[in-house]
Amino acid sequence: MAKLIPIYRKVDKEQIGYSLLMNLESQQVYKVEHGRVNQYTFWITWALLLALMRGVKDIHLSMTNLIHIFIVIVLIIISGWIGIYKYKKMYKDRYEVYYKDFLIKEYIREGEELLKKGKDYSGYFYYICCSNGLVFNFWMDD
């Protein structure tokens, strides 16, 4: 299977969103529609995950014990498998679309702008978190 590069993503609460993917070797464009998320499932999963994270926050694994290191490695492998499964599941229902070249270039341009904005926002968020962490660290030391 050739590597598909996402070139555009449309997300809207009122409509079903979609992603456009391009095969760089053949220049074919594929569309993947995003399914609607059941809000009850989302909130129940979120609450359970929050409870799990609060439950494990007091667990401290020292990396000197081989069993602890093995547990961490197994959890990393399991999370990787879950990521691969979700990726394949998401893109299995793709279908080829036939857009004009100028429209594809417009989607690529818009996708690059969205990606740049996302990187900028991530950078701002990281800067704010680090700044707050330093301020609170100095504040707590006093």
Beta strands, then each sheet from edge to edge (+ up, - down):
strand 1: 4-10
strand 2: 18-23
strand 3: 29-33
strand 4: 95-97
sheet 1: 1+ 2- 3+ 4-
end
